[in-house]
């Protein structure tokens, strides 16, 4: 294999069409959220007027989605926000900082998002297997944080925790495929999601009670501070349930005809999911009175959709819909993990360019040849010579001299030794020539930095052999 082949930058396959991009977006958006938050949004709004929260959330998602659509069509590369921040603020200026900060915060927020989906999956699994609620370990740590006071951190290990962890591991296994196969898997997962939604809507509409569904409390639409507070809280929950419409932008480097596919996938997924949420919520409200529903909004075992189906068809239906919701949660985490994985991938490509330069410098090749270019593999004299340490010295820094007129930081070289010497005598040689003989006044301590001057730089031949630093 030639050097250029070994270091060639990988190219993603543009194998995701409109159907795959839309389904990946929709299974990311739906997830387990709407099946858990129905009582929460009704309770926040104080009645069936919570539908306004779903509509406002959809309008907000569509406005933001249009921005994502424009950015995704203009910069169809893997990484999404990482690429947009870098290009918008300049890849050689503030863009580098902002894109780094984005991926830094994503290293915290992405695992939390993925974990929330897995926890929701395990939560509904507890409806089918109640033993999953068994707690194996529970402990609260009381930590003192400077300037913030005390902080309580609770650790709980349940049987359901193992289900959540196993689900995440299995999804990672499934994602270890070509993107064309992943797109087909996404479409298969969407079938299960569609079955769950269609059954809920069908059950609700065929047993619908309009008086129950639209039993608004007195003053439900009075424009009071309480109304706007309730709508704001409802819209916040709805926005969480809509979240994920931007997922296709993270996969921009793998989308076919991205200038057309990304905007269409975003708009279609937001409009369709909004319609699903509104009809599904009205269907549930037509069977379960909203006042009864709000009583469950803070319960630990909030299986509102399973209760809804059980009330219509019996216990078997509650268990069956719970299984379909588990499938839906699994599909959401599948899409979420796929999208998030492309952000560190994009950052790694940027880091690869840096790594190629460093490796070229260490191995005596030009940066272009290390990156797969056509320049000669051997470094010309202008790129200097290496500075190496002889045992018992472990290393010396800087490790290369490219300009004899340029001094290292603070004008000194740093050594690291594996032995102790009370009065170290250090020699610097290039081939047979002695460049410096240093008798240090400070002891050389093992596993501690030791500095020597750089006055000998002027005698270095940039076209000669390596410079060797050793102890006498």
RODO-2510 file (C-alpha; in nm, 4 decimals, decimal comma):
residues 472
     n   res          X          Y          Z
     1     x     0,0000     0,0000     0,0000
     2     x     0,1411     0,3369    -0,0966
     3     x     0,1673     0,6204     0,1578
     4     x    -0,1001     0,8124    -0,0254
     5     x    -0,3387     0,5180    -0,0053
     6     x    -0,2669     0,4635     0,3625
     7     x    -0,3396     0,8220     0,4571
     8     x    -0,6148     0,9106     0,2132
     9     x    -0,9042     1,0858     0,3843
    10     x    -1,2104     0,8582     0,4072
    11     x    -1,5067     0,9465     0,1898
    12     x    -1,8600     0,8882     0,3172
    13     x    -2,1105     0,7139     0,0922
    14     x    -2,4045     0,9287    -0,0118
    15     x    -2,6516     0,6460     0,0263
    16     x    -2,9449     0,8061     0,2154
    17     x    -3,2356     0,9138    -0,0056
    18     x    -3,5443     1,1173     0,0821
    19     x    -3,7296     0,8203     0,2344
    20     x    -3,4331     0,7207     0,4534
    21     x    -3,3606     1,0788     0,5614
    22     x    -3,7252     1,1451     0,6498
    23     x    -3,7680     0,8226     0,8462
    24     x    -3,4435     0,8789     1,0360
    25     x    -3,5702     1,2242     1,1302
    26     x    -3,9151     1,1050     1,2313
    27     x    -3,8057     0,8099     1,4453
    28     x    -3,5598     1,0440     1,6188
    29     x    -3,8363     1,2980     1,6874
    30     x    -4,1068     1,0615     1,8112
    31     x    -3,9223     0,8308     2,0497
    32     x    -4,0738     0,7573     2,3878
    33     x    -4,1366     1,1236     2,4748
    34     x    -4,4950     1,1764     2,3525
    35     x    -4,6099     0,8541     2,5203
    36     x    -4,4872     0,9782     2,8582
    37     x    -4,5435     1,3542     2,8394
    38     x    -4,9147     1,3554     2,7442
    39     x    -5,0238     1,3978     3,1105
    40     x    -4,7447     1,6488     3,1697
    41     x    -4,8476     1,8836     2,8890
    42     x    -5,2171     1,8621     2,9817
    43     x    -5,1333     1,9340     3,3448
    44     x    -4,9098     2,2285     3,2487
    45     x    -5,1814     2,3894     3,0360
    46     x    -5,4613     2,3004     3,2780
    47     x    -5,6862     2,1213     3,0320
    48     x    -5,7414     2,0182     2,6704
    49     x    -5,6263     2,3630     2,5572
    50     x    -5,2846     2,1961     2,5773
    51     x    -5,3371     2,1347     2,2041
    52     x    -5,2337     2,4975     2,1533
    53     x    -4,8986     2,4055     2,3054
    54     x    -4,8548     2,1285     2,0470
    55     x    -4,9429     2,3695     1,7656
    56     x    -4,7101     2,6427     1,8961
    57     x    -4,4319     2,3879     1,9368
    58     x    -4,4808     2,2749     1,5773
    59     x    -4,4624     2,6340     1,4492
    60     x    -4,1438     2,6896     1,6480
    61     x    -3,9933     2,3646     1,5188
    62     x    -4,0815     2,4578     1,1605
    63     x    -3,9248     2,8054     1,1900
    64     x    -3,6066     2,6620     1,3360
    65     x    -3,6177     2,3720     1,0906
    66     x    -3,6115     2,6109     0,7944
    67     x    -3,2839     2,7529     0,9268
    68     x    -3,1412     2,4040     0,9606
    69     x    -3,2651     2,3227     0,6110
    70     x    -3,0823     2,6197     0,4604
    71     x    -2,7599     2,5444     0,6465
    72     x    -2,7801     2,1730     0,5655
    73     x    -2,8343     2,2406     0,1956
    74     x    -2,5514     2,4948     0,1818
    75     x    -2,2994     2,2851     0,3796
    76     x    -2,3935     1,9180     0,3287
    77     x    -2,1113     1,7645     0,5301
    78     x    -2,1018     1,5337     0,8302
    79     x    -2,1151     1,7109     1,1646
    80     x    -2,4060     1,9551     1,1399
    81     x    -2,3572     2,2366     1,3896
    82     x    -1,9857     2,1639     1,4131
    83     x    -1,9452     2,2511     1,0447
    84     x    -2,1835     2,5466     1,0531
    85     x    -2,0086     2,7175     1,3437
    86     x    -1,6672     2,6576     1,1929
    87     x    -1,7599     2,8011     0,8549
    88     x    -1,9823     3,0845     0,9801
    89     x    -1,7182     3,2315     1,2101
    90     x    -1,4137     3,1318     1,0057
    91     x    -1,2199     2,8032     1,0198
    92     x    -0,8992     2,9899     1,1086
    93     x    -1,0471     3,2289     1,3649
    94     x    -1,3446     3,2172     1,6039
    95     x    -1,4950     2,9257     1,4134
    96     x    -1,2287     2,6926     1,5500
    97     x    -1,3104     2,7923     1,9071
    98     x    -1,6887     2,7774     1,8703
    99     x    -1,6857     2,4439     1,6883
   100     x    -1,4557     2,3057     1,9588
   101     x    -1,6882     2,4333     2,2322
   102     x    -1,9837     2,2723     2,0526
   103     x    -1,8249     1,9297     2,0425
   104     x    -1,7014     1,9726     2,4001
   105     x    -2,0532     2,0361     2,5304
   106     x    -2,1882     1,7606     2,3038
   107     x    -1,9619     1,5135     2,4827
   108     x    -2,1830     1,5802     2,7886
   109     x    -2,5262     1,6465     2,6361
   110     x    -2,5287     1,3649     2,3765
   111     x    -2,4833     1,0810     2,6310
   112     x    -2,7587     1,2352     2,8434
   113     x    -2,9967     1,2490     2,5457
   114     x    -2,9184     0,8903     2,4515
   115     x    -2,9521     0,7766     2,8130
   116     x    -3,2931     0,9447     2,8473
   117     x    -3,4214     0,7434     2,5505
   118     x    -3,2846     0,4186     2,6920
   119     x    -3,4368     0,4966     3,0323
   120     x    -3,7740     0,5622     2,8671
   121     x    -3,7452     0,2268     2,6909
   122     x    -3,6720     0,0493     3,0187
   123     x    -3,9549     0,2418     3,1856
   124     x    -4,2204     0,1035     2,9494
   125     x    -4,0591    -0,2395     2,9671
   126     x    -4,1516    -0,2260     3,3351
   127     x    -4,5190    -0,2376     3,2355
   128     x    -4,4663    -0,5780     3,0765
   129     x    -4,2166    -0,7049     3,3349
   130     x    -4,2893    -0,5328     3,6684
   131     x    -3,9808    -0,6954     3,8200
   132     x    -3,7641    -0,4475     3,6292
   133     x    -3,8522    -0,1894     3,8960
   134     x    -3,6554    -0,3873     4,1552
   135     x    -3,3779    -0,1732     4,3043
   136     x    -3,0412    -0,3438     4,3542
   137     x    -2,8435    -0,0472     4,4756
   138     x    -2,9326     0,3022     4,5909
   139     x    -2,6982     0,5535     4,7451
   140     x    -2,6839     0,9308     4,7787
   141     x    -2,3480     1,1077     4,7849
   142     x    -2,3244     1,4414     4,9631
   143     x    -2,0566     1,6501     4,7938
   144     x    -1,9235     1,9904     4,8880
   145     x    -1,8728     2,2111     4,5837
   146     x    -1,6710     2,5327     4,6309
   147     x    -1,8818     2,8466     4,5871
   148     x    -2,1942     2,6382     4,5203
   149     x    -2,2413     2,4691     4,8565
   150     x    -2,3562     2,1095     4,8996
   151     x    -2,4541     1,8869     4,6095
   152     x    -2,6454     1,5598     4,6456
   153     x    -2,5790     1,2941     4,3799
   154     x    -2,8016     0,9865     4,3856
   155     x    -2,7023     0,6556     4,2300
   156     x    -2,9724     0,3982     4,1616
   157     x    -2,9183     0,0586     4,0000
   158     x    -3,2375    -0,1210     3,9006
   159     x    -3,3072    -0,4213     3,6847
   160     x    -3,4371    -0,1765     3,4262
   161     x    -3,0976    -0,0069     3,4254
   162     x    -2,9447    -0,3219     3,2811
   163     x    -3,2136    -0,3276     3,0106
   164     x    -3,1310     0,0323     2,9191
   165     x    -2,7589    -0,0431     2,9013
   166     x    -2,8105    -0,3578     2,6941
   167     x    -3,0350    -0,1669     2,4524
   168     x    -2,7699     0,0966     2,3953
   169     x    -2,5023    -0,1670     2,3366
   170     x    -2,7225    -0,3523     2,0865
   171     x    -2,7893    -0,0288     1,8965
   172     x    -2,4157     0,0337     1,8683
   173     x    -2,3835    -0,3170     1,7235
   174     x    -2,6568    -0,2474     1,4666
   175     x    -2,5012     0,0837     1,3651
   176     x    -2,1738    -0,0854     1,2750
   177     x    -2,2964    -0,1146     0,9143
   178     x    -2,2765     0,0666     0,5825
   179     x    -2,5022     0,3708     0,5690
   180     x    -2,7126     0,2130     0,2942
   181     x    -2,7914    -0,0792     0,5261
   182     x    -2,8594     0,1610     0,8152
   183     x    -3,1087     0,3531     0,6000
   184     x    -3,2961     0,0264     0,5328
   185     x    -3,2920    -0,0574     0,9046
   186     x    -3,4367     0,2876     0,9770
   187     x    -3,7218     0,2234     0,7357
   188     x    -3,7870    -0,1137     0,9034
   189     x    -3,7916     0,0494     1,2471
   190     x    -4,0309     0,3141     1,1167
   191     x    -4,2806     0,0378     1,0286
   192     x    -4,3071    -0,0545     1,3970
   193     x    -4,3372     0,3120     1,4976
   194     x    -4,6118     0,3671     1,2400
   195     x    -4,8034     0,0614     1,3628
   196     x    -4,7938     0,1909     1,7215
   197     x    -4,9163     0,5367     1,6236
   198     x    -5,1821     0,4107     1,3841
   199     x    -5,3232     0,1712     1,6440
   200     x    -5,3403     0,4426     1,9122
   201     x    -5,5150     0,6846     1,6771
   202     x    -5,7537     0,4177     1,5458
   203     x    -5,8447     0,3063     1,8980
   204     x    -5,9024     0,6624     2,0108
   205     x    -6,1098     0,7715     1,7130
   206     x    -6,3300     0,4599     1,7176
   207     x    -6,4032     0,5126     2,0902
   208     x    -6,3973     0,8906     2,0795
   209     x    -6,6107     1,1000     2,3127
   210     x    -6,6088     1,4625     2,1970
   211     x    -6,7601     1,5943     2,5215
   212     x    -6,4799     1,4279     2,7168
   213     x    -6,2046     1,5398     2,4792
   214     x    -6,3124     1,9059     2,4714
   215     x    -6,4168     1,9432     2,8334
   216     x    -6,2482     2,2797     2,8775
   217     x    -6,2323     2,4258     3,2288
   218     x    -6,3882     2,7691     3,2950
   219     x    -6,1725     3,0508     3,1603
   220     x    -5,9560     2,8112     2,9585
   221     x    -5,8931     3,0715     2,6889
   222     x    -5,8911     3,3846     2,9027
   223     x    -5,5714     3,5738     2,8193
   224     x    -5,4461     3,5913     3,1755
   225     x    -5,0915     3,5536     3,3125
   226     x    -5,1836     3,1982     3,4117
   227     x    -5,2863     3,1208     3,0539
   228     x    -4,9556     3,2378     2,9069
   229     x    -4,7568     3,0650     3,1818
   230     x    -4,9405     2,7395     3,1150
   231     x    -4,8979     2,7723     2,7382
   232     x    -4,5282     2,8444     2,7823
   233     x    -4,4829     2,5330     2,9961
   234     x    -4,6855     2,3237     2,7506
   235     x    -4,4878     2,4559     2,4538
   236     x    -4,1614     2,3744     2,6347
   237     x    -4,2668     2,0108     2,6758
   238     x    -4,3931     1,9972     2,3171
   239     x    -4,0629     2,1372     2,1889
   240     x    -3,8806     1,8570     2,3698
   241     x    -4,1055     1,6047     2,1934
   242     x    -4,0422     1,7662     1,8536
   243     x    -3,6661     1,7760     1,9097
   244     x    -3,4597     1,5810     1,6590
   245     x    -3,5827     1,7285     1,3308
   246     x    -3,2260     1,8467     1,2627
   247     x    -3,0828     1,4951     1,2762
   248     x    -3,0494     1,4683     0,8980
   249     x    -2,8113     1,7674     0,9016
   250     x    -2,5606     1,5668     1,1057
   251     x    -2,5682     1,3098     0,8270
   252     x    -2,5234     1,5682     0,5505
   253     x    -2,2196     1,3917     0,4082
   254     x    -2,4231     1,0752     0,3462
   255     x    -2,7386     1,2201     0,1926
   256     x    -2,8112     1,1897    -0,1787
   257     x    -2,8735     1,5207    -0,3566
   258     x    -2,8499     1,7048    -0,0206
   259     x    -2,9535     2,0454    -0,1554
   260     x    -3,3003     1,9033    -0,2247
   261     x    -3,3241     1,6079     0,0149
   262     x    -3,2282     1,7797     0,3435
   263     x    -3,4851     2,0643     0,3265
   264     x    -3,7605     1,8278     0,2121
   265     x    -3,6831     1,5712     0,4834
   266     x    -3,6882     1,8418     0,7524
   267     x    -4,0164     1,9992     0,6465
   268     x    -4,1964     1,6702     0,5819
   269     x    -4,0885     1,5196     0,9138
   270     x    -4,1958     1,8260     1,1170
   271     x    -4,5378     1,8582     0,9482
   272     x    -4,6154     1,4846     0,9661
   273     x    -4,5026     1,4463     1,3279
   274     x    -4,7016     1,7563     1,4301
   275     x    -5,0159     1,6080     1,2750
   276     x    -4,9480     1,2736     1,4479
   277     x    -4,8996     1,4352     1,7887
   278     x    -5,2126     1,6502     1,7705
   279     x    -5,4426     1,3700     1,6488
   280     x    -5,2927     1,1187     1,8930
   281     x    -5,3363     1,3514     2,1918
   282     x    -5,6951     1,4338     2,1002
   283     x    -5,7635     1,0595     2,0607
   284     x    -5,6304     0,9857     2,4085
   285     x    -5,8235     1,2779     2,5613
   286     x    -6,1420     1,1396     2,4041
   287     x    -6,1059     0,8211     2,6093
   288     x    -5,9326     0,9238     2,9355
   289     x    -6,0736     1,2374     3,1071
   290     x    -5,8055     1,5038     3,1305
   291     x    -5,8632     1,5513     3,5055
   292     x    -5,7899     1,1842     3,5627
   293     x    -5,4881     1,2106     3,3333
   294     x    -5,3316     1,5015     3,5248
   295     x    -5,3504     1,2923     3,8398
   296     x    -5,0969     1,0576     3,6816
   297     x    -4,8579     1,3250     3,5585
   298     x    -4,6268     1,2936     3,8598
   299     x    -4,6617     0,9187     3,9177
   300     x    -4,3529     0,7045     3,8772
   301     x    -4,5384     0,4335     3,6851
   302     x    -4,6902     0,6677     3,4265
   303     x    -4,7934     0,4298     3,1484
   304     x    -5,0714     0,6511     3,0173
   305     x    -5,0875     0,4997     2,6673
   306     x    -5,0916     0,1445     2,8044
   307     x    -5,3723     0,2466     3,0416
   308     x    -5,5545     0,4004     2,7447
   309     x    -5,5330     0,0813     2,5360
   310     x    -5,6132    -0,1422     2,8336
   311     x    -5,9289     0,0570     2,8997
   312     x    -6,0476    -0,0027     2,5424
   313     x    -5,9382    -0,3585     2,4639
   314     x    -5,8185    -0,5153     2,7865
   315     x    -5,4913    -0,6004     2,9564
   316     x    -5,3409    -0,7714     2,6522
   317     x    -5,3657    -0,4485     2,4522
   318     x    -5,1839    -0,2548     2,7217
   319     x    -4,8955    -0,5001     2,7075
   320     x    -4,8951    -0,5049     2,3271
   321     x    -4,8805    -0,1262     2,2944
   322     x    -4,6073    -0,1186     2,5598
   323     x    -4,4024    -0,3525     2,3384
   324     x    -4,4579    -0,1227     2,0392
   325     x    -4,3560     0,1813     2,2450
   326     x    -4,0385    -0,0037     2,3442
   327     x    -3,9770    -0,0560     1,9711
   328     x    -4,0385     0,3162     1,9128
   329     x    -3,7951     0,4189     2,1863
   330     x    -3,5358     0,1789     2,0449
   331     x    -3,5798     0,3325     1,6983
   332     x    -3,5359     0,6832     1,8384
   333     x    -3,2101     0,5995     2,0152
   334     x    -3,0922     0,4252     1,6971
   335     x    -3,1383     0,7442     1,4935
   336     x    -3,0083     0,9692     1,7722
   337     x    -2,6868     0,7741     1,8186
   338     x    -2,6299     0,7626     1,4433
   339     x    -2,6605     1,1399     1,4077
   340     x    -2,4471     1,2253     1,7091
   341     x    -2,1695     0,9905     1,5945
   342     x    -2,1067     1,2078     1,2883
   343     x    -2,0075     1,5116     1,4974
   344     x    -1,6889     1,3633     1,6493
   345     x    -1,6251     1,2080     1,3070
   346     x    -1,6190     1,5554     1,1505
   347     x    -1,3912     1,6823     1,4255
   348     x    -1,1618     1,3827     1,3795
   349     x    -1,1173     1,4733     1,0127
   350     x    -1,0007     1,8186     1,1184
   351     x    -0,7703     1,6599     1,3737
   352     x    -0,6360     1,4229     1,1109
   353     x    -0,4952     1,7149     0,9131
   354     x    -0,3098     1,8273     1,2239
   355     x    -0,1948     1,4746     1,2992
   356     x    -0,0609     1,4325     0,9457
   357     x     0,1563     1,7408     0,9876
   358     x     0,2876     1,6246     1,3245
   359     x     0,3606     1,2729     1,1986
   360     x     0,5343     1,4150     0,8933
   361     x     0,7505     1,6270     1,1196
   362     x     0,8387     1,3304     1,3399
   363     x     0,9154     1,0958     1,0512
   364     x     1,1111     1,3357     0,8367
   365     x     0,8542     1,3736     0,5564
   366     x     0,6866     1,6823     0,4202
   367     x     0,3299     1,7413     0,5425
   368     x     0,1942     1,7056     0,1884
   369     x     0,3492     1,3617     0,1425
   370     x     0,2174     1,2465     0,4814
   371     x    -0,1312     1,3544     0,3796
   372     x    -0,1120     1,1651     0,0528
   373     x     0,0310     1,4391    -0,1697
   374     x     0,2894     1,4151    -0,4432
   375     x     0,5848     1,5816    -0,2740
   376     x     0,9006     1,3745    -0,2125
   377     x     0,8822     1,1461     0,0865
   378     x     1,2197     1,2576     0,2219
   379     x     1,2342     1,5847     0,4076
   380     x     1,4450     1,8566     0,2468
   381     x     1,7149     2,0206     0,4557
   382     x     1,4963     2,3231     0,5157
   383     x     1,2794     2,1140     0,7473
   384     x     1,5614     2,0682     0,9927
   385     x     1,6919     1,7821     1,2033
   386     x     1,5592     1,5823     1,4963
   387     x     1,6812     1,6288     1,8541
   388     x     1,6898     1,2928     2,0295
   389     x     1,7695     1,1836     2,3846
   390     x     2,0094     0,9010     2,4719
   391     x     1,9426     0,6775     2,7752
   392     x     1,9081     0,7363     3,0637
   393     x     1,7429     1,0490     2,9228
   394     x     1,3950     0,9645     2,8004
   395     x     1,3088     1,2624     2,5798
   396     x     1,3994     1,6189     2,4941
   397     x     1,1730     1,9022     2,3775
   398     x     1,1527     2,0659     2,1327
   399     x     1,2311     1,7511     1,9371
   400     x     1,3207     1,9184     1,6058
   401     x     1,5281     2,2130     1,4925
   402     x     1,4092     2,3847     1,1746
   403     x     1,5731     2,7262     1,2166
   404     x     1,8974     2,7849     1,4072
   405     x     1,8012     3,1504     1,4595
   406     x     1,4756     3,0654     1,6364
   407     x     1,5098     2,9871     2,0056
   408     x     1,2720     2,7492     2,1853
   409     x     1,0267     2,8864     2,4435
   410     x     1,2161     3,0746     2,7164
   411     x     1,5321     2,9969     2,5229
   412     x     1,5743     2,6556     2,6838
   413     x     1,5410     2,2846     2,5972
   414     x     1,3584     2,0551     2,8409
   415     x     1,4938     1,7079     2,9301
   416     x     1,3307     1,4151     3,1079
   417     x     1,5476     1,1514     3,2754
   418     x     1,4994     0,8093     3,4318
   419     x     1,7987     0,8447     3,6745
   420     x     1,9103     1,0808     3,9468
   421     x     2,2380     1,2696     3,9009
   422     x     2,3704     1,5071     4,1646
   423     x     2,5875     1,7099     3,9267
   424     x     2,4717     1,6190     3,5743
   425     x     2,7105     1,6671     3,2826
   426     x     2,5193     1,6908     2,9568
   427     x     2,6655     1,6684     2,6069
   428     x     2,5032     1,7801     2,2847
   429     x     2,6495     1,6224     1,9693
   430     x     2,5716     1,6137     1,6003
   431     x     2,7566     1,3237     1,4490
   432     x     3,1228     1,3591     1,5546
   433     x     3,0924     1,7263     1,6426
   434     x     3,0508     1,8385     2,0036
   435     x     2,8051     2,1258     2,0069
   436     x     2,7860     2,1796     2,3833
   437     x     2,9106     2,0436     2,7136
   438     x     2,6900     2,1548     3,0015
   439     x     2,7629     2,1088     3,3709
   440     x     2,4363     2,1875     3,5424
   441     x     2,4265     2,3492     3,8826
   442     x     2,0949     2,1798     3,9602
   443     x     2,0610     1,8062     4,0210
   444     x     1,8924     1,5918     3,7573
   445     x     1,5929     1,4294     3,9282
   446     x     1,4244     1,1214     3,7815
   447     x     1,0812     1,1816     3,6331
   448     x     1,1155     1,5584     3,6600
   449     x     1,1824     1,8169     3,3876
   450     x     1,5341     1,9572     3,3616
   451     x     1,6338     2,2539     3,1443
   452     x     1,9462     2,3375     2,9471
   453     x     2,0331     2,6448     2,7472
   454     x     2,0093     2,6770     2,3679
   455     x     2,3313     2,8663     2,2924
   456     x     2,4586     2,5715     2,0868
   457     x     2,1849     2,6133     1,8206
   458     x     2,4106     2,8230     1,5975
   459     x     2,6425     2,5253     1,5427
   460     x     2,3667     2,2899     1,4177
   461     x     2,3868     2,1783     1,0533
   462     x     2,0265     2,1521     0,9283
   463     x     2,1407     1,9121     0,6566
   464     x     2,3337     1,6874     0,8939
   465     x     2,2443     1,3883     1,1154
   466     x     2,0282     1,3987     1,4273
   467     x     2,1348     1,6032     1,7280
   468     x     2,1879     1,3725     2,0281
   469     x     2,1586     1,4862     2,3908
   470     x     2,3259     1,2526     2,6399
   471     x     2,4763     1,2294     2,9903
   472     x     2,8478     1,1810     3,0519
***
